[in-house]
Amino acid sequence: MIGDILDLVGAVLLLLGSLFCLAAAMGVVRFPDVLTRLHAATKPQVFGLTLILTGVALTLRTWPVAVLAAFTIGLQILTAPVSGHMLARTAYRTDQWDDQHAVMDELGDDLEAAGFTNITDEEGGSTAARHPLG
């Protein structure tokens, strides 16, 4: 009886997690710029993977699977935001983001206050941020 309920809950979590991962994949394909694509690639994907691994752990009900799922979820929660943040900063510094539609640009103010300047290409567009010392 309890096993059947856990199997049903596990199946529902697998289905919901798959839908979140599908939404993340569609967001990566359909969103217009790097920053919105990174949002789609990190937040719903990590939540979808969390739901999927929880569903697998509930369905299989063994300690090695539960520990491995918890370890994988922890690593995803720790690494996905950091990698997304670093990719976003790289996209910003190489001017590969949509600055016309941005509401505010706090990073630009911080970089300017720290002494970074933009290097411009021959068309006048910004291509990278350079520190004054090198």
Phi and psi in radians as a Rosetta constraint file:
Dihedral C 1 N 2 CA 2 C 2 CIRCULARHARMONIC -1.122 0.35
Dihedral N 2 CA 2 C 2 N 3 CIRCULARHARMONIC -0.668 0.35
Dihedral C 2 N 3 CA 3 C 3 CIRCULARHARMONIC -1.085 0.35
Dihedral N 3 CA 3 C 3 N 4 CIRCULARHARMONIC -0.677 0.35
Dihedral C 3 N 4 CA 4 C 4 CIRCULARHARMONIC -1.160 0.35
Dihedral N 4 CA 4 C 4 N 5 CIRCULARHARMONIC -0.690 0.35
Dihedral C 4 N 5 CA 5 C 5 CIRCULARHARMONIC -1.153 0.35
Dihedral N 5 CA 5 C 5 N 6 CIRCULARHARMONIC -0.751 0.35
Dihedral C 5 N 6 CA 6 C 6 CIRCULARHARMONIC -1.137 0.35
Dihedral N 6 CA 6 C 6 N 7 CIRCULARHARMONIC -0.639 0.35
Dihedral C 6 N 7 CA 7 C 7 CIRCULARHARMONIC -1.119 0.35
Dihedral N 7 CA 7 C 7 N 8 CIRCULARHARMONIC -0.715 0.35
Dihedral C 7 N 8 CA 8 C 8 CIRCULARHARMONIC -1.159 0.35
Dihedral N 8 CA 8 C 8 N 9 CIRCULARHARMONIC -0.793 0.35
Dihedral C 8 N 9 CA 9 C 9 CIRCULARHARMONIC -1.089 0.35
Dihedral N 9 CA 9 C 9 N 10 CIRCULARHARMONIC -0.725 0.35
Dihedral C 9 N 10 CA 10 C 10 CIRCULARHARMONIC -1.076 0.35
Dihedral N 10 CA 10 C 10 N 11 CIRCULARHARMONIC -0.707 0.35
Dihedral C 10 N 11 CA 11 C 11 CIRCULARHARMONIC -1.162 0.35
Dihedral N 11 CA 11 C 11 N 12 CIRCULARHARMONIC -0.704 0.35
Dihedral C 11 N 12 CA 12 C 12 CIRCULARHARMONIC -1.126 0.35
Dihedral N 12 CA 12 C 12 N 13 CIRCULARHARMONIC -0.730 0.35
Dihedral C 12 N 13 CA 13 C 13 CIRCULARHARMONIC -1.132 0.35
Dihedral N 13 CA 13 C 13 N 14 CIRCULARHARMONIC -0.675 0.35
Dihedral C 13 N 14 CA 14 C 14 CIRCULARHARMONIC -1.083 0.35
Dihedral N 14 CA 14 C 14 N 15 CIRCULARHARMONIC -0.749 0.35
Dihedral C 14 N 15 CA 15 C 15 CIRCULARHARMONIC -1.141 0.35
Dihedral N 15 CA 15 C 15 N 16 CIRCULARHARMONIC -0.812 0.35
Dihedral C 15 N 16 CA 16 C 16 CIRCULARHARMONIC -1.104 0.35
Dihedral N 16 CA 16 C 16 N 17 CIRCULARHARMONIC -0.738 0.35
Dihedral C 16 N 17 CA 17 C 17 CIRCULARHARMONIC -1.093 0.35
Dihedral N 17 CA 17 C 17 N 18 CIRCULARHARMONIC -0.691 0.35
Dihedral C 17 N 18 CA 18 C 18 CIRCULARHARMONIC -1.119 0.35
Dihedral N 18 CA 18 C 18 N 19 CIRCULARHARMONIC -0.673 0.35
Dihedral C 18 N 19 CA 19 C 19 CIRCULARHARMONIC -1.157 0.35
Dihedral N 19 CA 19 C 19 N 20 CIRCULARHARMONIC -0.690 0.35
Dihedral C 19 N 20 CA 20 C 20 CIRCULARHARMONIC -1.126 0.35
Dihedral N 20 CA 20 C 20 N 21 CIRCULARHARMONIC -0.736 0.35
Dihedral C 20 N 21 CA 21 C 21 CIRCULARHARMONIC -1.143 0.35
Dihedral N 21 CA 21 C 21 N 22 CIRCULARHARMONIC -0.650 0.35
Dihedral C 21 N 22 CA 22 C 22 CIRCULARHARMONIC -1.115 0.35
Dihedral N 22 CA 22 C 22 N 23 CIRCULARHARMONIC -0.761 0.35
Dihedral C 22 N 23 CA 23 C 23 CIRCULARHARMONIC -1.080 0.35
Dihedral N 23 CA 23 C 23 N 24 CIRCULARHARMONIC -0.681 0.35
Dihedral C 23 N 24 CA 24 C 24 CIRCULARHARMONIC -1.114 0.35
Dihedral N 24 CA 24 C 24 N 25 CIRCULARHARMONIC -0.756 0.35
Dihedral C 24 N 25 CA 25 C 25 CIRCULARHARMONIC -1.127 0.35
Dihedral N 25 CA 25 C 25 N 26 CIRCULARHARMONIC -0.709 0.35
Dihedral C 25 N 26 CA 26 C 26 CIRCULARHARMONIC -1.156 0.35
Dihedral N 26 CA 26 C 26 N 27 CIRCULARHARMONIC -0.641 0.35
Dihedral C 26 N 27 CA 27 C 27 CIRCULARHARMONIC -1.135 0.35
Dihedral N 27 CA 27 C 27 N 28 CIRCULARHARMONIC -0.686 0.35
Dihedral C 27 N 28 CA 28 C 28 CIRCULARHARMONIC -1.113 0.35
Dihedral N 28 CA 28 C 28 N 29 CIRCULARHARMONIC -0.655 0.35
Dihedral C 28 N 29 CA 29 C 29 CIRCULARHARMONIC -1.347 0.35
Dihedral N 29 CA 29 C 29 N 30 CIRCULARHARMONIC -0.661 0.35
Dihedral C 29 N 30 CA 30 C 30 CIRCULARHARMONIC -1.682 0.35
Dihedral N 30 CA 30 C 30 N 31 CIRCULARHARMONIC -0.415 0.35
Dihedral C 30 N 31 CA 31 C 31 CIRCULARHARMONIC -1.241 0.35
Dihedral N 31 CA 31 C 31 N 32 CIRCULARHARMONIC 2.609 0.35
Dihedral C 31 N 32 CA 32 C 32 CIRCULARHARMONIC -1.402 0.35
Dihedral N 32 CA 32 C 32 N 33 CIRCULARHARMONIC -0.554 0.35
Dihedral C 32 N 33 CA 33 C 33 CIRCULARHARMONIC -2.289 0.35
Dihedral N 33 CA 33 C 33 N 34 CIRCULARHARMONIC 3.060 0.35
Dihedral C 33 N 34 CA 34 C 34 CIRCULARHARMONIC -1.080 0.35
Dihedral N 34 CA 34 C 34 N 35 CIRCULARHARMONIC -0.767 0.35
Dihedral C 34 N 35 CA 35 C 35 CIRCULARHARMONIC -1.164 0.35
Dihedral N 35 CA 35 C 35 N 36 CIRCULARHARMONIC -0.718 0.35
Dihedral C 35 N 36 CA 36 C 36 CIRCULARHARMONIC -1.250 0.35
Dihedral N 36 CA 36 C 36 N 37 CIRCULARHARMONIC -0.575 0.35
Dihedral C 36 N 37 CA 37 C 37 CIRCULARHARMONIC -1.166 0.35
Dihedral N 37 CA 37 C 37 N 38 CIRCULARHARMONIC -0.664 0.35
Dihedral C 37 N 38 CA 38 C 38 CIRCULARHARMONIC -1.128 0.35
Dihedral N 38 CA 38 C 38 N 39 CIRCULARHARMONIC -0.645 0.35
Dihedral C 38 N 39 CA 39 C 39 CIRCULARHARMONIC -1.056 0.35
Dihedral N 39 CA 39 C 39 N 40 CIRCULARHARMONIC -0.782 0.35
Dihedral C 39 N 40 CA 40 C 40 CIRCULARHARMONIC -1.194 0.35
Dihedral N 40 CA 40 C 40 N 41 CIRCULARHARMONIC -0.548 0.35
Dihedral C 40 N 41 CA 41 C 41 CIRCULARHARMONIC -1.378 0.35
Dihedral N 41 CA 41 C 41 N 42 CIRCULARHARMONIC -0.360 0.35
Dihedral C 41 N 42 CA 42 C 42 CIRCULARHARMONIC -1.826 0.35
Dihedral N 42 CA 42 C 42 N 43 CIRCULARHARMONIC -0.983 0.35
Dihedral C 42 N 43 CA 43 C 43 CIRCULARHARMONIC -1.182 0.35
Dihedral N 43 CA 43 C 43 N 44 CIRCULARHARMONIC -1.053 0.35
Dihedral C 43 N 44 CA 44 C 44 CIRCULARHARMONIC -1.207 0.35
Dihedral N 44 CA 44 C 44 N 45 CIRCULARHARMONIC -0.478 0.35
Dihedral C 44 N 45 CA 45 C 45 CIRCULARHARMONIC -1.172 0.35
Dihedral N 45 CA 45 C 45 N 46 CIRCULARHARMONIC -0.771 0.35
Dihedral C 45 N 46 CA 46 C 46 CIRCULARHARMONIC -1.151 0.35
Dihedral N 46 CA 46 C 46 N 47 CIRCULARHARMONIC -0.738 0.35
Dihedral C 46 N 47 CA 47 C 47 CIRCULARHARMONIC -1.140 0.35
Dihedral N 47 CA 47 C 47 N 48 CIRCULARHARMONIC -0.712 0.35
Dihedral C 47 N 48 CA 48 C 48 CIRCULARHARMONIC -1.096 0.35
Dihedral N 48 CA 48 C 48 N 49 CIRCULARHARMONIC -0.764 0.35
Dihedral C 48 N 49 CA 49 C 49 CIRCULARHARMONIC -1.120 0.35
Dihedral N 49 CA 49 C 49 N 50 CIRCULARHARMONIC -0.658 0.35
Dihedral C 49 N 50 CA 50 C 50 CIRCULARHARMONIC -1.080 0.35
Dihedral N 50 CA 50 C 50 N 51 CIRCULARHARMONIC -0.778 0.35
Dihedral C 50 N 51 CA 51 C 51 CIRCULARHARMONIC -1.116 0.35
Dihedral N 51 CA 51 C 51 N 52 CIRCULARHARMONIC -0.745 0.35
Dihedral C 51 N 52 CA 52 C 52 CIRCULARHARMONIC -1.101 0.35
Dihedral N 52 CA 52 C 52 N 53 CIRCULARHARMONIC -0.833 0.35
Dihedral C 52 N 53 CA 53 C 53 CIRCULARHARMONIC -1.177 0.35
Dihedral N 53 CA 53 C 53 N 54 CIRCULARHARMONIC -0.598 0.35
Dihedral C 53 N 54 CA 54 C 54 CIRCULARHARMONIC -1.152 0.35
Dihedral N 54 CA 54 C 54 N 55 CIRCULARHARMONIC -0.718 0.35
Dihedral C 54 N 55 CA 55 C 55 CIRCULARHARMONIC -1.093 0.35
Dihedral N 55 CA 55 C 55 N 56 CIRCULARHARMONIC -0.717 0.35
Dihedral C 55 N 56 CA 56 C 56 CIRCULARHARMONIC -1.130 0.35
Dihedral N 56 CA 56 C 56 N 57 CIRCULARHARMONIC -0.746 0.35
Dihedral C 56 N 57 CA 57 C 57 CIRCULARHARMONIC -1.125 0.35
Dihedral N 57 CA 57 C 57 N 58 CIRCULARHARMONIC -0.683 0.35
Dihedral C 57 N 58 CA 58 C 58 CIRCULARHARMONIC -1.210 0.35
Dihedral N 58 CA 58 C 58 N 59 CIRCULARHARMONIC -0.592 0.35
Dihedral C 58 N 59 CA 59 C 59 CIRCULARHARMONIC -1.300 0.35
Dihedral N 59 CA 59 C 59 N 60 CIRCULARHARMONIC -0.753 0.35
Dihedral C 59 N 60 CA 60 C 60 CIRCULARHARMONIC -1.454 0.35
Dihedral N 60 CA 60 C 60 N 61 CIRCULARHARMONIC -0.576 0.35
Dihedral C 60 N 61 CA 61 C 61 CIRCULARHARMONIC 0.928 0.35
Dihedral N 61 CA 61 C 61 N 62 CIRCULARHARMONIC 0.856 0.35
Dihedral C 61 N 62 CA 62 C 62 CIRCULARHARMONIC -2.185 0.35
Dihedral N 62 CA 62 C 62 N 63 CIRCULARHARMONIC 2.609 0.35
Dihedral C 62 N 63 CA 63 C 63 CIRCULARHARMONIC -1.115 0.35
Dihedral N 63 CA 63 C 63 N 64 CIRCULARHARMONIC -0.742 0.35
Dihedral C 63 N 64 CA 64 C 64 CIRCULARHARMONIC -1.054 0.35
Dihedral N 64 CA 64 C 64 N 65 CIRCULARHARMONIC -0.666 0.35
Dihedral C 64 N 65 CA 65 C 65 CIRCULARHARMONIC -1.197 0.35
Dihedral N 65 CA 65 C 65 N 66 CIRCULARHARMONIC -0.731 0.35
Dihedral C 65 N 66 CA 66 C 66 CIRCULARHARMONIC -1.129 0.35
Dihedral N 66 CA 66 C 66 N 67 CIRCULARHARMONIC -0.724 0.35
Dihedral C 66 N 67 CA 67 C 67 CIRCULARHARMONIC -1.170 0.35
Dihedral N 67 CA 67 C 67 N 68 CIRCULARHARMONIC -0.758 0.35
Dihedral C 67 N 68 CA 68 C 68 CIRCULARHARMONIC -1.136 0.35
Dihedral N 68 CA 68 C 68 N 69 CIRCULARHARMONIC -0.689 0.35
Dihedral C 68 N 69 CA 69 C 69 CIRCULARHARMONIC -1.128 0.35
Dihedral N 69 CA 69 C 69 N 70 CIRCULARHARMONIC -0.768 0.35
Dihedral C 69 N 70 CA 70 C 70 CIRCULARHARMONIC -1.110 0.35
Dihedral N 70 CA 70 C 70 N 71 CIRCULARHARMONIC -0.712 0.35
Dihedral C 70 N 71 CA 71 C 71 CIRCULARHARMONIC -1.108 0.35
Dihedral N 71 CA 71 C 71 N 72 CIRCULARHARMONIC -0.761 0.35
Dihedral C 71 N 72 CA 72 C 72 CIRCULARHARMONIC -1.150 0.35
Dihedral N 72 CA 72 C 72 N 73 CIRCULARHARMONIC -0.728 0.35
Dihedral C 72 N 73 CA 73 C 73 CIRCULARHARMONIC -1.087 0.35
Dihedral N 73 CA 73 C 73 N 74 CIRCULARHARMONIC -0.769 0.35
Dihedral C 73 N 74 CA 74 C 74 CIRCULARHARMONIC -1.060 0.35
Dihedral N 74 CA 74 C 74 N 75 CIRCULARHARMONIC -0.762 0.35
Dihedral C 74 N 75 CA 75 C 75 CIRCULARHARMONIC -1.126 0.35
Dihedral N 75 CA 75 C 75 N 76 CIRCULARHARMONIC -0.687 0.35
Dihedral C 75 N 76 CA 76 C 76 CIRCULARHARMONIC -1.132 0.35
Dihedral N 76 CA 76 C 76 N 77 CIRCULARHARMONIC -0.726 0.35
Dihedral C 76 N 77 CA 77 C 77 CIRCULARHARMONIC -1.150 0.35
Dihedral N 77 CA 77 C 77 N 78 CIRCULARHARMONIC -0.582 0.35
Dihedral C 77 N 78 CA 78 C 78 CIRCULARHARMONIC -1.390 0.35
Dihedral N 78 CA 78 C 78 N 79 CIRCULARHARMONIC -0.658 0.35
Dihedral C 78 N 79 CA 79 C 79 CIRCULARHARMONIC -1.652 0.35
Dihedral N 79 CA 79 C 79 N 80 CIRCULARHARMONIC -0.567 0.35
Dihedral C 79 N 80 CA 80 C 80 CIRCULARHARMONIC -1.096 0.35
Dihedral N 80 CA 80 C 80 N 81 CIRCULARHARMONIC -0.805 0.35
Dihedral C 80 N 81 CA 81 C 81 CIRCULARHARMONIC -1.137 0.35
Dihedral N 81 CA 81 C 81 N 82 CIRCULARHARMONIC -0.630 0.35
Dihedral C 81 N 82 CA 82 C 82 CIRCULARHARMONIC -1.176 0.35
Dihedral N 82 CA 82 C 82 N 83 CIRCULARHARMONIC -0.793 0.35
Dihedral C 82 N 83 CA 83 C 83 CIRCULARHARMONIC -1.167 0.35
Dihedral N 83 CA 83 C 83 N 84 CIRCULARHARMONIC -0.689 0.35
Dihedral C 83 N 84 CA 84 C 84 CIRCULARHARMONIC -1.087 0.35
Dihedral N 84 CA 84 C 84 N 85 CIRCULARHARMONIC -0.702 0.35
Dihedral C 84 N 85 CA 85 C 85 CIRCULARHARMONIC -1.119 0.35
Dihedral N 85 CA 85 C 85 N 86 CIRCULARHARMONIC -0.768 0.35
Dihedral C 85 N 86 CA 86 C 86 CIRCULARHARMONIC -1.170 0.35
Dihedral N 86 CA 86 C 86 N 87 CIRCULARHARMONIC -0.676 0.35
Dihedral C 86 N 87 CA 87 C 87 CIRCULARHARMONIC -1.156 0.35
Dihedral N 87 CA 87 C 87 N 88 CIRCULARHARMONIC -0.664 0.35
Dihedral C 87 N 88 CA 88 C 88 CIRCULARHARMONIC -1.145 0.35
Dihedral N 88 CA 88 C 88 N 89 CIRCULARHARMONIC -0.729 0.35
Dihedral C 88 N 89 CA 89 C 89 CIRCULARHARMONIC -1.139 0.35
Dihedral N 89 CA 89 C 89 N 90 CIRCULARHARMONIC -0.679 0.35
Dihedral C 89 N 90 CA 90 C 90 CIRCULARHARMONIC -1.132 0.35
Dihedral N 90 CA 90 C 90 N 91 CIRCULARHARMONIC -0.752 0.35
Dihedral C 90 N 91 CA 91 C 91 CIRCULARHARMONIC -1.094 0.35
Dihedral N 91 CA 91 C 91 N 92 CIRCULARHARMONIC -0.666 0.35
Dihedral C 91 N 92 CA 92 C 92 CIRCULARHARMONIC -1.163 0.35
Dihedral N 92 CA 92 C 92 N 93 CIRCULARHARMONIC -0.824 0.35
Dihedral C 92 N 93 CA 93 C 93 CIRCULARHARMONIC -1.211 0.35
Dihedral N 93 CA 93 C 93 N 94 CIRCULARHARMONIC -0.439 0.35
Dihedral C 93 N 94 CA 94 C 94 CIRCULARHARMONIC -1.716 0.35
Dihedral N 94 CA 94 C 94 N 95 CIRCULARHARMONIC 0.186 0.35
Dihedral C 94 N 95 CA 95 C 95 CIRCULARHARMONIC 1.007 0.35
Dihedral N 95 CA 95 C 95 N 96 CIRCULARHARMONIC 0.778 0.35
Dihedral C 95 N 96 CA 96 C 96 CIRCULARHARMONIC -1.921 0.35
Dihedral N 96 CA 96 C 96 N 97 CIRCULARHARMONIC 0.559 0.35
Dihedral C 96 N 97 CA 97 C 97 CIRCULARHARMONIC -2.174 0.35
Dihedral N 97 CA 97 C 97 N 98 CIRCULARHARMONIC 2.845 0.35
Dihedral C 97 N 98 CA 98 C 98 CIRCULARHARMONIC -1.543 0.35
Dihedral N 98 CA 98 C 98 N 99 CIRCULARHARMONIC 1.537 0.35
Dihedral C 98 N 99 CA 99 C 99 CIRCULARHARMONIC -1.372 0.35
Dihedral N 99 CA 99 C 99 N 100 CIRCULARHARMONIC -0.262 0.35
Dihedral C 99 N 100 CA 100 C 100 CIRCULARHARMONIC -1.247 0.35
Dihedral N 100 CA 100 C 100 N 101 CIRCULARHARMONIC -0.506 0.35
Dihedral C 100 N 101 CA 101 C 101 CIRCULARHARMONIC -1.801 0.35
Dihedral N 101 CA 101 C 101 N 102 CIRCULARHARMONIC 0.072 0.35
Dihedral C 101 N 102 CA 102 C 102 CIRCULARHARMONIC -1.319 0.35
Dihedral N 102 CA 102 C 102 N 103 CIRCULARHARMONIC 2.416 0.35
Dihedral C 102 N 103 CA 103 C 103 CIRCULARHARMONIC -1.365 0.35
Dihedral N 103 CA 103 C 103 N 104 CIRCULARHARMONIC -0.749 0.35
Dihedral C 103 N 104 CA 104 C 104 CIRCULARHARMONIC -2.509 0.35
Dihedral N 104 CA 104 C 104 N 105 CIRCULARHARMONIC 2.786 0.35
Dihedral C 104 N 105 CA 105 C 105 CIRCULARHARMONIC -2.314 0.35
Dihedral N 105 CA 105 C 105 N 106 CIRCULARHARMONIC 1.330 0.35
Dihedral C 105 N 106 CA 106 C 106 CIRCULARHARMONIC -1.236 0.35
Dihedral N 106 CA 106 C 106 N 107 CIRCULARHARMONIC -0.602 0.35
Dihedral C 106 N 107 CA 107 C 107 CIRCULARHARMONIC -1.141 0.35
Dihedral N 107 CA 107 C 107 N 108 CIRCULARHARMONIC -0.665 0.35
Dihedral C 107 N 108 CA 108 C 108 CIRCULARHARMONIC -1.086 0.35
Dihedral N 108 CA 108 C 108 N 109 CIRCULARHARMONIC -0.714 0.35
Dihedral C 108 N 109 CA 109 C 109 CIRCULARHARMONIC -1.119 0.35
Dihedral N 109 CA 109 C 109 N 110 CIRCULARHARMONIC -0.744 0.35
Dihedral C 109 N 110 CA 110 C 110 CIRCULARHARMONIC -1.146 0.35
Dihedral N 110 CA 110 C 110 N 111 CIRCULARHARMONIC -0.737 0.35
Dihedral C 110 N 111 CA 111 C 111 CIRCULARHARMONIC -1.159 0.35
Dihedral N 111 CA 111 C 111 N 112 CIRCULARHARMONIC -0.679 0.35
Dihedral C 111 N 112 CA 112 C 112 CIRCULARHARMONIC -1.145 0.35
Dihedral N 112 CA 112 C 112 N 113 CIRCULARHARMONIC -0.703 0.35
Dihedral C 112 N 113 CA 113 C 113 CIRCULARHARMONIC -1.157 0.35
Dihedral N 113 CA 113 C 113 N 114 CIRCULARHARMONIC -0.499 0.35
Dihedral C 113 N 114 CA 114 C 114 CIRCULARHARMONIC -1.458 0.35
Dihedral N 114 CA 114 C 114 N 115 CIRCULARHARMONIC -0.096 0.35
Dihedral C 114 N 115 CA 115 C 115 CIRCULARHARMONIC 1.754 0.35
Dihedral N 115 CA 115 C 115 N 116 CIRCULARHARMONIC 0.112 0.35
Dihedral C 115 N 116 CA 116 C 116 CIRCULARHARMONIC -1.353 0.35
Dihedral N 116 CA 116 C 116 N 117 CIRCULARHARMONIC 2.515 0.35
Dihedral C 116 N 117 CA 117 C 117 CIRCULARHARMONIC -2.204 0.35
Dihedral N 117 CA 117 C 117 N 118 CIRCULARHARMONIC 2.737 0.35
Dihedral C 117 N 118 CA 118 C 118 CIRCULARHARMONIC -1.549 0.35
Dihedral N 118 CA 118 C 118 N 119 CIRCULARHARMONIC 2.408 0.35
Dihedral C 118 N 119 CA 119 C 119 CIRCULARHARMONIC -1.604 0.35
Dihedral N 119 CA 119 C 119 N 120 CIRCULARHARMONIC 2.267 0.35
Dihedral C 119 N 120 CA 120 C 120 CIRCULARHARMONIC -1.841 0.35
Dihedral N 120 CA 120 C 120 N 121 CIRCULARHARMONIC 2.583 0.35
Dihedral C 120 N 121 CA 121 C 121 CIRCULARHARMONIC -1.570 0.35
Dihedral N 121 CA 121 C 121 N 122 CIRCULARHARMONIC -3.029 0.35
Dihedral C 121 N 122 CA 122 C 122 CIRCULARHARMONIC -1.204 0.35
Dihedral N 122 CA 122 C 122 N 123 CIRCULARHARMONIC -0.377 0.35
Dihedral C 122 N 123 CA 123 C 123 CIRCULARHARMONIC -1.513 0.35
Dihedral N 123 CA 123 C 123 N 124 CIRCULARHARMONIC -0.044 0.35
Dihedral C 123 N 124 CA 124 C 124 CIRCULARHARMONIC 1.655 0.35
Dihedral N 124 CA 124 C 124 N 125 CIRCULARHARMONIC -0.034 0.35
Dihedral C 124 N 125 CA 125 C 125 CIRCULARHARMONIC -1.452 0.35
Dihedral N 125 CA 125 C 125 N 126 CIRCULARHARMONIC 2.593 0.35
Dihedral C 125 N 126 CA 126 C 126 CIRCULARHARMONIC -1.315 0.35
Dihedral N 126 CA 126 C 126 N 127 CIRCULARHARMONIC 2.345 0.35
Dihedral C 126 N 127 CA 127 C 127 CIRCULARHARMONIC -2.031 0.35
Dihedral N 127 CA 127 C 127 N 128 CIRCULARHARMONIC -0.408 0.35
Dihedral C 127 N 128 CA 128 C 128 CIRCULARHARMONIC -2.896 0.35
Dihedral N 128 CA 128 C 128 N 129 CIRCULARHARMONIC 2.828 0.35
Dihedral C 128 N 129 CA 129 C 129 CIRCULARHARMONIC -1.830 0.35
Dihedral N 129 CA 129 C 129 N 130 CIRCULARHARMONIC 2.371 0.35
Dihedral C 129 N 130 CA 130 C 130 CIRCULARHARMONIC -2.187 0.35
Dihedral N 130 CA 130 C 130 N 131 CIRCULARHARMONIC 2.391 0.35
Dihedral C 130 N 131 CA 131 C 131 CIRCULARHARMONIC -1.352 0.35
Dihedral N 131 CA 131 C 131 N 132 CIRCULARHARMONIC 2.572 0.35
Dihedral C 131 N 132 CA 132 C 132 CIRCULARHARMONIC -1.126 0.35
Dihedral N 132 CA 132 C 132 N 133 CIRCULARHARMONIC -0.367 0.35
Dihedral C 132 N 133 CA 133 C 133 CIRCULARHARMONIC -1.558 0.35
Dihedral N 133 CA 133 C 133 N 134 CIRCULARHARMONIC -0.106 0.35
